[in-house]
Amino acid sequence: QVQLVESGGGLVQPGGSLRLSCAASGIIISSYTMSWYRQAPGKQRELVATNTRGGSTNYADSVKGRFTISRDNAKNTVYLQMNSLKPEDTAVYYCYASGVISRYWGQGTQVTVSS
């Protein structure tokens, strides 16, 4: 079975940093475009960052300059480095894999930014 398992979430103060990890099994992520989404309470799920098979990246305007998506294909893992965190970054963060014929979601990890 395919699994995307997120980790690294938690509670941080404004201005702090976290690194989220997404460990994949059942797929080889080098064949997939990988993305991070987030969903805050009462809000729609939104695209945060994308890393394509070719290594290009895209970011939501709200996180540009603060977040970095990367991958380690040897470890079959995708990362989201989050710096200068703001309370409005509070959400459940989801890993997403998009291949030629298949798409998969992780279970999500909670990020809370609060004083």
N, C-alpha and C positions, 0 to 999 in steps of 0.2 A: 504494500500500500504506500501511497505517496503521503509524506508528512512534511510540513513546514512548521518548525517549532521556534517561536520567538522567545528571547530572553533578554535580560538587561534592564527591564523597566523598574520603576520605583519612584520614591519621593525625593525630590530635590528642591533646593531654594532657587528663586529667580536669579539668573546669572550663572547658574551651575551648568554642568555637563553630564550627559549620559551617552553610552554607546549601546545600541540595540544590536542583537545578533539574530539571524534567521538560519537555522541549520536544516538543510534539506536531506531527505532520504527518499528513495524510490524514483528519483529523477536526477539527472546530471545537469546542474544549473548552467553550465557553459552553453547549453542548447536553448536556454530560456532568457527572455527579458524578465528582469526582476524589479519589483517596485515595493515601495512602502506607502500605505494608506493610513489614515487616522480617522477616528470617529469620536467626537465629544458628545456628552449627554444631550439629547434633544436635537442634535445636528446630523446632517447627512455625512456619509463617509466621503472623504476627500483624498485626492492623490497628493502625496507629499513629495515623492522623488522616484525617478525611474533610472535604471541602469540597463542599457540594451545589450544584446549579444555582442555587438561590436565595441562596447565600452563607453558609448556616449551617455551623458547624463542630462537629466532635466529636473527642475525643482519648481515647486509652487513659489509664487512671489513672496509669500509670507515667511518662507524659511531660507531664501537665497542669502548666501553669505554666512549663515549660521549652521546649516546642516550639510553633511556630506554622505552620499551613498557610495558604497564600494563593494567589491566582491573578491573572494579568494576561491577561485575555482578548484584549487587543489584540496581545500578543506570543504568544498561544496557548501559554502556559507556566504551570506550577504550581510552587510553591516549598515547601520545608520548612525553616524557620529553626530550628536546634537550638542551644540555649544550655545552659550548666551541664552539659556532657556527662559521663556516668559510664561506667566500663568496661562495665557491663551494657547500654549502648546499642550495643555493638559488634555489627554484623550487616551483611548485604546489604540495602539499602533499595530497594524496588520501587515504581514509579509504576503506578497502575491507573486506568483510565477505564471508567465504567459508563454506557451510554446506554440508550435505550428497548429496542433489540433487540440491541445489540452490546457486548462487553466486550473490553478490551485490556490487556496487561501490557507494561511496559518490561523491559529486560534486567537491570536492577539496577546499583547502585553500592555499593562497599564502604566502610563507615565503621568505623574502628578507633579506640578510645579507650584509650590506654595511656600509662603513664609511661615 
